[in-house]
Structure formats: structure tokens, C-alpha cells
Amino acid sequence: MTKIIVIGAGVLGASAAYRLAQAGAKVTVLEAGRAGGGTSGTSFAWTNSHRKRPFAYHALNVAGMAAHAALKDEFGATPWWHGGGSIEWVAAEEIEALRDNVAQLQAWNYRAEWISKSDLAALEPEIDPATVGDSPIGYFPDEGWLDPVPYAHAMLSAARGLFGATLVLGARVADLLTRGGRVCGVTLADGTVHEADMVVNCAGRLSNTAIRDTALHVPLAPTVGLLVFTPPVATGLRHVVHSSVVNGRPDGAGRLMLHWEQIDPTVPADAVASPDLAQAREIMDRARRLLPAIGDVRAEAVRIGIRPIPRDGLTAVGPLPRVDGYYVAVTHSGVTMSPFLGAAVADEVMLGRVRPELAEFRPARFFN
């Protein structure tokens, strides 16, 4: 039986582990912290393909959305995924970009349409219509959001319960183990050795910290994301909303998750995630403009995530040059693409099927 180590138990590592185990591999997942405890658990987790260019990258995201929906047939229910669509309107200076985006999506046969203010009121009656101004309103019915940690747990539970995969927590990978130019396992920080026929690195923004040889590092350009969570409030959203004042979505039990892209660059990567952050207070102020009925509520929690983005902004999935037995999967939008990429990784690693959808996204492009 082929032995495969998967580094990382976020949404992408969990997806890959499930599909690899399903394909017949003896899978060991090594996770330094807790399952879903890295970037996966600090993501806005919007499943979409907005402004994902070029077309091949857009197509990867669309495939991920379809794969999320298809899991309902496989698992019987997908309580971790929430559909219903997303809504967007923008500030005056961004209207042309919004129109261009909708036109491009429609040209690619992606469901995107314009709705009226009365339609918005029917979809989200508690939004203050004054925040819309003169912006057109886009509606994207196939989009939704994911509960990433329950999703990762479901994939890992299936991998373990159905196919005998092993999950090792507290396993901080320090380096690859190689013999004769081939990767044959990993060494942990405590000196423990795990041998395997193949190593699949899904550690996201930490993927390079597990490898001492810098010649095998995929160049990354990570960015910071700040999320703010309300306590349970007697109002809410039913959709993902991207507005001219703040972005938000439901987060269960009456809570809202809030985000504002323009604030992200002002947040240091080492900032302490606290409701007392000035940026968190500003986001709450913006949320009150969008949803006046939430009242003078204070943020209940804040999370700061580091997005694992390859240097050119595109997905990097595949083997690396100069060494055999080592496969990397690192990408932004991992929440959207994870179920598709997990299956694609299993096809390539276990079944020897080269997936043409990944042709433009090989890590080798960084090593020419």
C-alpha cells in the first residue's frame, strides 16, 4: 500500500487526505496545531469566483464551487456549506469595475445578475438602503460560504473512519527526509521520523517552514486579513454581502462575521487579535451603518489570518523540480477550491492521471 504523508490539516490538507485515502493510500496527516486551526479558521470563507483571472484560475474556483455542492450526494448532507448567493454594491468610484466584473462573469456563463433596491429589500430587509446610494446591485445566486473547521473535521473523520487514515496533532515538520534524490518522509521538530512514499505539503502559508532546502520553497506573498465577530444580535444577514461600507455574512447562532478590505493593510501580522483594536471598532461602526438594528453592540471576537498566496497570486499545485516524491498544494481561495483540488491531487498522486486544469498552475513555474 502506498504510504503518503499530508502536511497540514486545514481545508486543503483535509480534502487531499480524504481523497488520497479513498484512492487506496495509507495516509498520515501531520498537523502542528489543531485541525482547521490555521488560515482555514481565520477566513471569511466566501465560496465564489469573483475577479479570479485569468480564465483558467476562474475555472478552478468554479470547479471548487461545484465540488462543494456535489458533496451533498456523497455525504447525504453538507451542514458546513451554506448557499443562497451573495450581493454586492460599491462606492461611486468603483461602479465601473463592478460593471466590468459582472459583464466578464456573464460572458463566462457564471450566474451574475442585476437586482433592484426593492429586490435587495426583499432579500435583506434590515439593510439600510441609504448605504446603496447610486450603485447598481449585483446578485450572484450560486455563491455562499463555508464553515471551514467543521468541513475540515468532516473530511478528516471520513478519511479516518472509512479508509483508516491517521491524524497526528502537535506534529511540527522540520524537514523532508530524502534518499538518493527522492523524498521518503519527514523529520519532526522533536526528532521523530515518519517515512512515506510521497509527501504532499498542504501547510499553506507555513509550507516553506517545513522545508530547510530553500531551493524547494514556493515563493509566497502572504497578506493579512482581519475578521470581526458580533455577539448574537437580534438582526442579521441571510446572504454574503459586499457593500460600500462593510462586508458581512452570517456566522451561526445569531452572530455576524464582518470584514473590510481597506483596513487589512493597516493590521500588522503580529497584532494581538482583540476587540479593542481601532480597526475592529471601525468595522463595527461601519456595520451599524449597514444594519442599524444591531445597535451599539461591541465586537465579541477578532481573528487575524495570514493568507497563503503564491507570489504571482495564482494557485501552485504539483510536483517540484529537482526532487521526486514531493508534491505541493498552496493557494489563495483554498476554501472555495479545496474539494476540487483534493480530488485532483489524489488523481495525480495515486492514480497517475495528469489533471489538465492544473497545467497553468504548476509550482515549477517559479523554478525556471
Contacts in CASP RR format, 6 or more apart in sequence:
PFRMAT RR
TARGET T0000
AUTHOR 0000-0000-0000
METHOD contacts of the structure
MODEL  1
MTKIIVIGAGVLGASAAYRLAQAGAKVTVLEAGRAGGGTSGTSFAWTNSH
RKRPFAYHALNVAGMAAHAALKDEFGATPWWHGGGSIEWVAAEEIEALRD
NVAQLQAWNYRAEWISKSDLAALEPEIDPATVGDSPIGYFPDEGWLDPVP
YAHAMLSAARGLFGATLVLGARVADLLTRGGRVCGVTLADGTVHEADMVV
NCAGRLSNTAIRDTALHVPLAPTVGLLVFTPPVATGLRHVVHSSVVNGRP
DGAGRLMLHWEQIDPTVPADAVASPDLAQAREIMDRARRLLPAIGDVRAE
AVRIGIRPIPRDGLTAVGPLPRVDGYYVAVTHSGVTMSPFLGAAVADEVM
LGRVRPELAEFRPARFFN
1 24 0 8 1.000
1 25 0 8 1.000
1 26 0 8 1.000
2 24 0 8 1.000
2 25 0 8 1.000
2 26 0 8 1.000
2 197 0 8 1.000
2 198 0 8 1.000
2 350 0 8 1.000
3 25 0 8 1.000
3 26 0 8 1.000
3 28 0 8 1.000
3 195 0 8 1.000
3 196 0 8 1.000
3 197 0 8 1.000
3 198 0 8 1.000
4 20 0 8 1.000
4 25 0 8 1.000
4 26 0 8 1.000
4 27 0 8 1.000
4 28 0 8 1.000
4 196 0 8 1.000
4 197 0 8 1.000
4 198 0 8 1.000
4 199 0 8 1.000
4 200 0 8 1.000
4 349 0 8 1.000
4 350 0 8 1.000
5 27 0 8 1.000
5 28 0 8 1.000
5 29 0 8 1.000
5 30 0 8 1.000
5 185 0 8 1.000
5 186 0 8 1.000
5 194 0 8 1.000
5 196 0 8 1.000
5 198 0 8 1.000
5 199 0 8 1.000
5 200 0 8 1.000
6 13 0 8 1.000
6 16 0 8 1.000
6 17 0 8 1.000
6 20 0 8 1.000
6 27 0 8 1.000
6 28 0 8 1.000
6 29 0 8 1.000
6 30 0 8 1.000
6 200 0 8 1.000
6 202 0 8 1.000
7 30 0 8 1.000
7 173 0 8 1.000
7 186 0 8 1.000
7 199 0 8 1.000
7 200 0 8 1.000
7 201 0 8 1.000
7 202 0 8 1.000
7 203 0 8 1.000
7 207 0 8 1.000
7 210 0 8 1.000
8 29 0 8 1.000
8 30 0 8 1.000
8 31 0 8 1.000
8 32 0 8 1.000
8 201 0 8 1.000
8 202 0 8 1.000
8 203 0 8 1.000
8 204 0 8 1.000
9 17 0 8 1.000
9 29 0 8 1.000
9 31 0 8 1.000
9 34 0 8 1.000
9 35 0 8 1.000
9 36 0 8 1.000
9 152 0 8 1.000
9 156 0 8 1.000
9 167 0 8 1.000
9 169 0 8 1.000
10 31 0 8 1.000
10 35 0 8 1.000
10 36 0 8 1.000
10 37 0 8 1.000
10 38 0 8 1.000
10 39 0 8 1.000
10 40 0 8 1.000
10 148 0 8 1.000
10 152 0 8 1.000
10 202 0 8 1.000
11 36 0 8 1.000
11 40 0 8 1.000
11 146 0 8 1.000
11 148 0 8 1.000
11 151 0 8 1.000
11 152 0 8 1.000
11 155 0 8 1.000
11 334 0 8 1.000
11 335 0 8 1.000
11 338 0 8 1.000
12 40 0 8 1.000
12 202 0 8 1.000
12 204 0 8 1.000
12 329 0 8 1.000
12 331 0 8 1.000
12 334 0 8 1.000
12 337 0 8 1.000
12 338 0 8 1.000
12 341 0 8 1.000
12 342 0 8 1.000
13 29 0 8 1.000
13 152 0 8 1.000
13 200 0 8 1.000
13 202 0 8 1.000
13 329 0 8 1.000
13 338 0 8 1.000
13 342 0 8 1.000
14 29 0 8 1.000
14 35 0 8 1.000
14 36 0 8 1.000
14 151 0 8 1.000
14 152 0 8 1.000
14 153 0 8 1.000
14 155 0 8 1.000
14 156 0 8 1.000
14 159 0 8 1.000
14 338 0 8 1.000
15 155 0 8 1.000
15 338 0 8 1.000
15 339 0 8 1.000
15 341 0 8 1.000
15 342 0 8 1.000
15 343 0 8 1.000
16 200 0 8 1.000
16 202 0 8 1.000
16 329 0 8 1.000
16 341 0 8 1.000
16 342 0 8 1.000
16 345 0 8 1.000
16 346 0 8 1.000
17 27 0 8 1.000
17 29 0 8 1.000
17 155 0 8 1.000
17 156 0 8 1.000
17 159 0 8 1.000
17 165 0 8 1.000
18 155 0 8 1.000
18 156 0 8 1.000
18 158 0 8 1.000
18 159 0 8 1.000
18 163 0 8 1.000
18 165 0 8 1.000
18 342 0 8 1.000
19 342 0 8 1.000
19 343 0 8 1.000
19 345 0 8 1.000
19 346 0 8 1.000
20 27 0 8 1.000
20 159 0 8 1.000
20 200 0 8 1.000
20 342 0 8 1.000
20 345 0 8 1.000
20 346 0 8 1.000
20 349 0 8 1.000
20 350 0 8 1.000
21 27 0 8 1.000
21 159 0 8 1.000
21 162 0 8 1.000
21 163 0 8 1.000
21 164 0 8 1.000
21 165 0 8 1.000
22 159 0 8 1.000
22 162 0 8 1.000
22 163 0 8 1.000
22 346 0 8 1.000
23 346 0 8 1.000
23 347 0 8 1.000
23 350 0 8 1.000
23 351 0 8 1.000
24 163 0 8 1.000
24 350 0 8 1.000
25 346 0 8 1.000
25 349 0 8 1.000
25 350 0 8 1.000
26 164 0 8 1.000
26 165 0 8 1.000
27 159 0 8 1.000
27 163 0 8 1.000
27 164 0 8 1.000
27 165 0 8 1.000
27 166 0 8 1.000
28 165 0 8 1.000
28 166 0 8 1.000
28 167 0 8 1.000
28 168 0 8 1.000
28 194 0 8 1.000
28 196 0 8 1.000
29 156 0 8 1.000
29 159 0 8 1.000
29 165 0 8 1.000
29 166 0 8 1.000
29 167 0 8 1.000
29 168 0 8 1.000
30 168 0 8 1.000
30 171 0 8 1.000
30 173 0 8 1.000
30 186 0 8 1.000
30 188 0 8 1.000
30 194 0 8 1.000
31 167 0 8 1.000
31 168 0 8 1.000
31 169 0 8 1.000
31 170 0 8 1.000
31 171 0 8 1.000
32 170 0 8 1.000
32 171 0 8 1.000
32 172 0 8 1.000
32 173 0 8 1.000
32 206 0 8 1.000
33 169 0 8 1.000
33 170 0 8 1.000
34 169 0 8 1.000
35 149 0 8 1.000
35 152 0 8 1.000
35 153 0 8 1.000
35 156 0 8 1.000
35 167 0 8 1.000
35 169 0 8 1.000
36 148 0 8 1.000
36 149 0 8 1.000
36 152 0 8 1.000
36 153 0 8 1.000
37 149 0 8 1.000
38 305 0 8 1.000
39 204 0 8 1.000
39 205 0 8 1.000
39 305 0 8 1.000
39 306 0 8 1.000
39 307 0 8 1.000
39 308 0 8 1.000
40 148 0 8 1.000
40 149 0 8 1.000
40 152 0 8 1.000
40 335 0 8 1.000
41 148 0 8 1.000
41 149 0 8 1.000
41 303 0 8 1.000
42 225 0 8 1.000
42 227 0 8 1.000
42 303 0 8 1.000
42 304 0 8 1.000
42 305 0 8 1.000
42 306 0 8 1.000
43 148 0 8 1.000
43 227 0 8 1.000
43 305 0 8 1.000
43 307 0 8 1.000
43 335 0 8 1.000
44 145 0 8 1.000
44 227 0 8 1.000
44 247 0 8 1.000
44 249 0 8 1.000
44 257 0 8 1.000
44 259 0 8 1.000
45 145 0 8 1.000
45 146 0 8 1.000
45 147 0 8 1.000
45 148 0 8 1.000
45 335 0 8 1.000
46 86 0 8 1.000
46 143 0 8 1.000
46 144 0 8 1.000
46 145 0 8 1.000
46 240 0 8 1.000
46 249 0 8 1.000
46 335 0 8 1.000
46 336 0 8 1.000
47 64 0 8 1.000
47 65 0 8 1.000
47 68 0 8 1.000
47 81 0 8 1.000
47 83 0 8 1.000
47 143 0 8 1.000
47 144 0 8 1.000
47 145 0 8 1.000
47 146 0 8 1.000
47 335 0 8 1.000
47 336 0 8 1.000
48 61 0 8 1.000
48 65 0 8 1.000
48 86 0 8 1.000
48 140 0 8 1.000
48 143 0 8 1.000
48 144 0 8 1.000
48 240 0 8 1.000
48 336 0 8 1.000
49 58 0 8 1.000
49 61 0 8 1.000
49 62 0 8 1.000
49 65 0 8 1.000
49 105 0 8 1.000
49 110 0 8 1.000
49 336 0 8 1.000
50 101 0 8 1.000
50 105 0 8 1.000
50 140 0 8 1.000
51 101 0 8 1.000
52 58 0 8 1.000
52 60 0 8 1.000
52 61 0 8 1.000
52 333 0 8 1.000
53 104 0 8 1.000
54 360 0 8 1.000
55 108 0 8 1.000
56 357 0 8 1.000
56 359 0 8 1.000
56 360 0 8 1.000
56 361 0 8 1.000
57 314 0 8 1.000
57 315 0 8 1.000
57 360 0 8 1.000
57 361 0 8 1.000
58 108 0 8 1.000
58 110 0 8 1.000
59 357 0 8 1.000
60 315 0 8 1.000
60 337 0 8 1.000
60 340 0 8 1.000
60 341 0 8 1.000
60 357 0 8 1.000
60 361 0 8 1.000
61 333 0 8 1.000
61 336 0 8 1.000
61 337 0 8 1.000
62 110 0 8 1.000
63 337 0 8 1.000
63 340 0 8 1.000
63 357 0 8 1.000
64 336 0 8 1.000
64 337 0 8 1.000
64 338 0 8 1.000
64 339 0 8 1.000
64 340 0 8 1.000
64 341 0 8 1.000
65 142 0 8 1.000
65 143 0 8 1.000
65 336 0 8 1.000
66 340 0 8 1.000
67 339 0 8 1.000
67 340 0 8 1.000
67 343 0 8 1.000
68 78 0 8 1.000
68 81 0 8 1.000
68 146 0 8 1.000
68 336 0 8 1.000
68 339 0 8 1.000
69 81 0 8 1.000
70 339 0 8 1.000
71 78 0 8 1.000
71 81 0 8 1.000
71 339 0 8 1.000
72 78 0 8 1.000
75 154 0 8 1.000
75 158 0 8 1.000
79 147 0 8 1.000
79 150 0 8 1.000
80 146 0 8 1.000
80 147 0 8 1.000
80 148 0 8 1.000
80 150 0 8 1.000
80 151 0 8 1.000
80 154 0 8 1.000
81 144 0 8 1.000
81 145 0 8 1.000
81 146 0 8 1.000
81 147 0 8 1.000
81 151 0 8 1.000
82 144 0 8 1.000
82 145 0 8 1.000
82 146 0 8 1.000
82 147 0 8 1.000
82 250 0 8 1.000
83 143 0 8 1.000
83 144 0 8 1.000
83 145 0 8 1.000
84 141 0 8 1.000
84 143 0 8 1.000
84 144 0 8 1.000
84 238 0 8 1.000
84 239 0 8 1.000
85 139 0 8 1.000
85 140 0 8 1.000
85 141 0 8 1.000
85 142 0 8 1.000
85 143 0 8 1.000
85 144 0 8 1.000
85 239 0 8 1.000
85 240 0 8 1.000
86 139 0 8 1.000
86 140 0 8 1.000
86 143 0 8 1.000
86 144 0 8 1.000
86 239 0 8 1.000
86 240 0 8 1.000
86 241 0 8 1.000
86 242 0 8 1.000
87 115 0 8 1.000
87 120 0 8 1.000
87 123 0 8 1.000
87 124 0 8 1.000
87 137 0 8 1.000
87 138 0 8 1.000
87 139 0 8 1.000
87 140 0 8 1.000
87 239 0 8 1.000
87 240 0 8 1.000
87 241 0 8 1.000
87 242 0 8 1.000
87 243 0 8 1.000
88 98 0 8 1.000
88 137 0 8 1.000
88 138 0 8 1.000
88 139 0 8 1.000
88 140 0 8 1.000
88 241 0 8 1.000
88 242 0 8 1.000
88 243 0 8 1.000
89 98 0 8 1.000
89 131 0 8 1.000
89 132 0 8 1.000
89 133 0 8 1.000
89 135 0 8 1.000
89 136 0 8 1.000
89 137 0 8 1.000
89 138 0 8 1.000
89 242 0 8 1.000
89 243 0 8 1.000
89 244 0 8 1.000
90 97 0 8 1.000
90 98 0 8 1.000
90 135 0 8 1.000
90 242 0 8 1.000
90 243 0 8 1.000
90 244 0 8 1.000
91 135 0 8 1.000
91 244 0 8 1.000
92 134 0 8 1.000
92 135 0 8 1.000
94 244 0 8 1.000
95 134 0 8 1.000
95 135 0 8 1.000
95 136 0 8 1.000
98 135 0 8 1.000
98 136 0 8 1.000
98 138 0 8 1.000
99 136 0 8 1.000
101 112 0 8 1.000
102 112 0 8 1.000
102 113 0 8 1.000
102 114 0 8 1.000
102 138 0 8 1.000
105 111 0 8 1.000
105 112 0 8 1.000
105 140 0 8 1.000
106 112 0 8 1.000
110 140 0 8 1.000
110 142 0 8 1.000
111 140 0 8 1.000
111 141 0 8 1.000
111 142 0 8 1.000
112 138 0 8 1.000
112 139 0 8 1.000
112 140 0 8 1.000
113 138 0 8 1.000
113 139 0 8 1.000
113 140 0 8 1.000
113 141 0 8 1.000
114 136 0 8 1.000
114 137 0 8 1.000
114 138 0 8 1.000
114 139 0 8 1.000
115 123 0 8 1.000
115 137 0 8 1.000
115 138 0 8 1.000
115 139 0 8 1.000
116 137 0 8 1.000
117 129 0 8 1.000
117 132 0 8 1.000
117 137 0 8 1.000
119 137 0 8 1.000
119 139 0 8 1.000
120 127 0 8 1.000
120 129 0 8 1.000
120 132 0 8 1.000
120 137 0 8 1.000
121 127 0 8 1.000
121 129 0 8 1.000
123 139 0 8 1.000
123 238 0 8 1.000
123 239 0 8 1.000
124 237 0 8 1.000
124 238 0 8 1.000
124 239 0 8 1.000
124 241 0 8 1.000
126 235 0 8 1.000
126 236 0 8 1.000
126 237 0 8 1.000
126 291 0 8 1.000
126 293 0 8 1.000
127 237 0 8 1.000
127 241 0 8 1.000
127 243 0 8 1.000
127 290 0 8 1.000
127 291 0 8 1.000
128 289 0 8 1.000
128 290 0 8 1.000
128 291 0 8 1.000
128 292 0 8 1.000
131 243 0 8 1.000
131 244 0 8 1.000
131 245 0 8 1.000
131 289 0 8 1.000
131 290 0 8 1.000
132 243 0 8 1.000
132 244 0 8 1.000
133 244 0 8 1.000
135 244 0 8 1.000
143 240 0 8 1.000
144 239 0 8 1.000
144 240 0 8 1.000
145 240 0 8 1.000
145 249 0 8 1.000
145 250 0 8 1.000
146 335 0 8 1.000
148 335 0 8 1.000
151 338 0 8 1.000
156 165 0 8 1.000
156 167 0 8 1.000
159 165 0 8 1.000
160 166 0 8 1.000
160 167 0 8 1.000
168 194 0 8 1.000
171 188 0 8 1.000
171 192 0 8 1.000
171 194 0 8 1.000
172 188 0 8 1.000
172 189 0 8 1.000
172 190 0 8 1.000
173 186 0 8 1.000
173 187 0 8 1.000
173 188 0 8 1.000
173 189 0 8 1.000
173 203 0 8 1.000
173 210 0 8 1.000
174 186 0 8 1.000
174 187 0 8 1.000
174 188 0 8 1.000
174 189 0 8 1.000
174 191 0 8 1.000
174 210 0 8 1.000
174 212 0 8 1.000
175 186 0 8 1.000
175 187 0 8 1.000
175 210 0 8 1.000
175 211 0 8 1.000
175 212 0 8 1.000
175 213 0 8 1.000
176 183 0 8 1.000
176 185 0 8 1.000
176 186 0 8 1.000
176 187 0 8 1.000
176 199 0 8 1.000
176 210 0 8 1.000
176 211 0 8 1.000
176 212 0 8 1.000
176 213 0 8 1.000
176 216 0 8 1.000
176 323 0 8 1.000
176 326 0 8 1.000
177 183 0 8 1.000
177 184 0 8 1.000
177 185 0 8 1.000
177 186 0 8 1.000
177 187 0 8 1.000
177 193 0 8 1.000
177 195 0 8 1.000
178 184 0 8 1.000
178 323 0 8 1.000
181 323 0 8 1.000
181 324 0 8 1.000
182 323 0 8 1.000
182 324 0 8 1.000
182 325 0 8 1.000
183 198 0 8 1.000
183 199 0 8 1.000
183 323 0 8 1.000
183 324 0 8 1.000
183 325 0 8 1.000
183 326 0 8 1.000
184 195 0 8 1.000
184 196 0 8 1.000
184 197 0 8 1.000
184 325 0 8 1.000
185 193 0 8 1.000
185 194 0 8 1.000
185 195 0 8 1.000
185 196 0 8 1.000
185 199 0 8 1.000
186 193 0 8 1.000
186 194 0 8 1.000
186 196 0 8 1.000
186 199 0 8 1.000
186 210 0 8 1.000
187 193 0 8 1.000
188 194 0 8 1.000
197 325 0 8 1.000
198 325 0 8 1.000
198 326 0 8 1.000
198 327 0 8 1.000
198 349 0 8 1.000
199 325 0 8 1.000
199 326 0 8 1.000
199 327 0 8 1.000
200 327 0 8 1.000
200 328 0 8 1.000
200 329 0 8 1.000
200 345 0 8 1.000
200 349 0 8 1.000
201 207 0 8 1.000
201 210 0 8 1.000
201 211 0 8 1.000
201 326 0 8 1.000
201 327 0 8 1.000
201 328 0 8 1.000
201 329 0 8 1.000
201 330 0 8 1.000
202 329 0 8 1.000
202 330 0 8 1.000
203 209 0 8 1.000
203 210 0 8 1.000
203 330 0 8 1.000
204 308 0 8 1.000
204 330 0 8 1.000
205 220 0 8 1.000
205 222 0 8 1.000
205 306 0 8 1.000
205 307 0 8 1.000
205 308 0 8 1.000
205 330 0 8 1.000
206 308 0 8 1.000
207 218 0 8 1.000
207 220 0 8 1.000
207 308 0 8 1.000
207 328 0 8 1.000
207 330 0 8 1.000
208 214 0 8 1.000
208 217 0 8 1.000
208 218 0 8 1.000
208 220 0 8 1.000
211 217 0 8 1.000
215 322 0 8 1.000
215 367 0 8 1.000
216 320 0 8 1.000
216 322 0 8 1.000
216 323 0 8 1.000
216 326 0 8 1.000
218 310 0 8 1.000
218 316 0 8 1.000
218 320 0 8 1.000
218 328 0 8 1.000
218 330 0 8 1.000
218 363 0 8 1.000
218 366 0 8 1.000
219 310 0 8 1.000
219 311 0 8 1.000
219 366 0 8 1.000
220 308 0 8 1.000
220 309 0 8 1.000
220 310 0 8 1.000
220 311 0 8 1.000
220 330 0 8 1.000
221 309 0 8 1.000
221 310 0 8 1.000
221 311 0 8 1.000
221 313 0 8 1.000
222 269 0 8 1.000
222 306 0 8 1.000
222 307 0 8 1.000
222 308 0 8 1.000
222 309 0 8 1.000
223 264 0 8 1.000
223 306 0 8 1.000
223 307 0 8 1.000
223 309 0 8 1.000
224 264 0 8 1.000
224 265 0 8 1.000
224 267 0 8 1.000
224 268 0 8 1.000
224 269 0 8 1.000
224 304 0 8 1.000
224 305 0 8 1.000
224 306 0 8 1.000
224 307 0 8 1.000
225 259 0 8 1.000
225 264 0 8 1.000
225 267 0 8 1.000
225 304 0 8 1.000
225 305 0 8 1.000
225 306 0 8 1.000
225 307 0 8 1.000
226 259 0 8 1.000
226 260 0 8 1.000
226 263 0 8 1.000
226 264 0 8 1.000
226 267 0 8 1.000
226 277 0 8 1.000
226 279 0 8 1.000
226 280 0 8 1.000
226 283 0 8 1.000
226 302 0 8 1.000
226 303 0 8 1.000
226 304 0 8 1.000
226 305 0 8 1.000
227 257 0 8 1.000
227 258 0 8 1.000
227 259 0 8 1.000
227 302 0 8 1.000
227 303 0 8 1.000
227 304 0 8 1.000
227 305 0 8 1.000
228 257 0 8 1.000
228 258 0 8 1.000
228 259 0 8 1.000
228 275 0 8 1.000
228 280 0 8 1.000
228 283 0 8 1.000
228 284 0 8 1.000
228 287 0 8 1.000
228 299 0 8 1.000
228 301 0 8 1.000
228 302 0 8 1.000
229 251 0 8 1.000
229 255 0 8 1.000
229 256 0 8 1.000
229 257 0 8 1.000
229 258 0 8 1.000
229 299 0 8 1.000
229 300 0 8 1.000
229 301 0 8 1.000
229 302 0 8 1.000
229 303 0 8 1.000
230 255 0 8 1.000
230 256 0 8 1.000
230 258 0 8 1.000
230 284 0 8 1.000
230 287 0 8 1.000
230 294 0 8 1.000
230 297 0 8 1.000
230 299 0 8 1.000
230 300 0 8 1.000
231 255 0 8 1.000
231 297 0 8 1.000
231 298 0 8 1.000
231 300 0 8 1.000
232 253 0 8 1.000
232 254 0 8 1.000
232 255 0 8 1.000
233 254 0 8 1.000
233 255 0 8 1.000
233 256 0 8 1.000
233 293 0 8 1.000
233 294 0 8 1.000
233 295 0 8 1.000
233 297 0 8 1.000
234 293 0 8 1.000
235 291 0 8 1.000
235 293 0 8 1.000
235 294 0 8 1.000
236 250 0 8 1.000
236 254 0 8 1.000
236 256 0 8 1.000
236 291 0 8 1.000
236 293 0 8 1.000
236 294 0 8 1.000
237 248 0 8 1.000
237 249 0 8 1.000
237 250 0 8 1.000
237 256 0 8 1.000
237 291 0 8 1.000
238 250 0 8 1.000
239 249 0 8 1.000
240 247 0 8 1.000
240 248 0 8 1.000
240 249 0 8 1.000
241 247 0 8 1.000
241 248 0 8 1.000
241 249 0 8 1.000
241 290 0 8 1.000
242 248 0 8 1.000
243 290 0 8 1.000
245 286 0 8 1.000
245 289 0 8 1.000
245 290 0 8 1.000
246 258 0 8 1.000
246 259 0 8 1.000
246 260 0 8 1.000
246 283 0 8 1.000
246 286 0 8 1.000
246 287 0 8 1.000
246 289 0 8 1.000
246 290 0 8 1.000
247 258 0 8 1.000
247 259 0 8 1.000
247 260 0 8 1.000
247 261 0 8 1.000
248 256 0 8 1.000
248 257 0 8 1.000
248 258 0 8 1.000
248 259 0 8 1.000
248 287 0 8 1.000
249 256 0 8 1.000
249 257 0 8 1.000
250 256 0 8 1.000
250 257 0 8 1.000
251 257 0 8 1.000
255 300 0 8 1.000
256 287 0 8 1.000
256 291 0 8 1.000
256 294 0 8 1.000
258 283 0 8 1.000
258 284 0 8 1.000
258 286 0 8 1.000
258 287 0 8 1.000
259 283 0 8 1.000
260 282 0 8 1.000
260 283 0 8 1.000
260 286 0 8 1.000
263 279 0 8 1.000
263 282 0 8 1.000
263 283 0 8 1.000
266 279 0 8 1.000
267 277 0 8 1.000
267 279 0 8 1.000
267 304 0 8 1.000
269 304 0 8 1.000
269 306 0 8 1.000
271 277 0 8 1.000
271 304 0 8 1.000
273 301 0 8 1.000
273 302 0 8 1.000
273 303 0 8 1.000
273 304 0 8 1.000
274 280 0 8 1.000
274 302 0 8 1.000
275 281 0 8 1.000
275 298 0 8 1.000
275 299 0 8 1.000
275 300 0 8 1.000
275 301 0 8 1.000
275 302 0 8 1.000
277 302 0 8 1.000
280 299 0 8 1.000
280 302 0 8 1.000
281 299 0 8 1.000
283 299 0 8 1.000
284 297 0 8 1.000
284 298 0 8 1.000
284 299 0 8 1.000
287 294 0 8 1.000
288 294 0 8 1.000
288 295 0 8 1.000
288 296 0 8 1.000
307 332 0 8 1.000
308 330 0 8 1.000
308 331 0 8 1.000
308 332 0 8 1.000
309 331 0 8 1.000
309 332 0 8 1.000
310 316 0 8 1.000
310 330 0 8 1.000
310 331 0 8 1.000
310 332 0 8 1.000
310 366 0 8 1.000
311 366 0 8 1.000
312 365 0 8 1.000
313 332 0 8 1.000
314 331 0 8 1.000
314 360 0 8 1.000
314 361 0 8 1.000
315 330 0 8 1.000
315 331 0 8 1.000
315 332 0 8 1.000
315 333 0 8 1.000
315 337 0 8 1.000
315 341 0 8 1.000
315 358 0 8 1.000
315 361 0 8 1.000
316 328 0 8 1.000
316 329 0 8 1.000
316 330 0 8 1.000
316 331 0 8 1.000
316 361 0 8 1.000
316 362 0 8 1.000
316 363 0 8 1.000
316 365 0 8 1.000
316 366 0 8 1.000
317 328 0 8 1.000
317 329 0 8 1.000
317 330 0 8 1.000
317 331 0 8 1.000
317 341 0 8 1.000
317 344 0 8 1.000
317 345 0 8 1.000
317 358 0 8 1.000
317 361 0 8 1.000
317 362 0 8 1.000
317 363 0 8 1.000
318 327 0 8 1.000
318 328 0 8 1.000
318 329 0 8 1.000
318 345 0 8 1.000
318 348 0 8 1.000
318 358 0 8 1.000
318 362 0 8 1.000
318 363 0 8 1.000
318 364 0 8 1.000
319 325 0 8 1.000
319 326 0 8 1.000
319 327 0 8 1.000
319 328 0 8 1.000
319 362 0 8 1.000
319 363 0 8 1.000
319 364 0 8 1.000
320 326 0 8 1.000
320 327 0 8 1.000
320 328 0 8 1.000
320 363 0 8 1.000
320 364 0 8 1.000
320 367 0 8 1.000
321 364 0 8 1.000
321 367 0 8 1.000
322 367 0 8 1.000
327 345 0 8 1.000
327 348 0 8 1.000
327 349 0 8 1.000
328 363 0 8 1.000
329 341 0 8 1.000
329 342 0 8 1.000
329 345 0 8 1.000
331 337 0 8 1.000
331 341 0 8 1.000
334 341 0 8 1.000
344 355 0 8 1.000
344 357 0 8 1.000
344 358 0 8 1.000
347 353 0 8 1.000
347 355 0 8 1.000
348 354 0 8 1.000
348 355 0 8 1.000
348 358 0 8 1.000
END
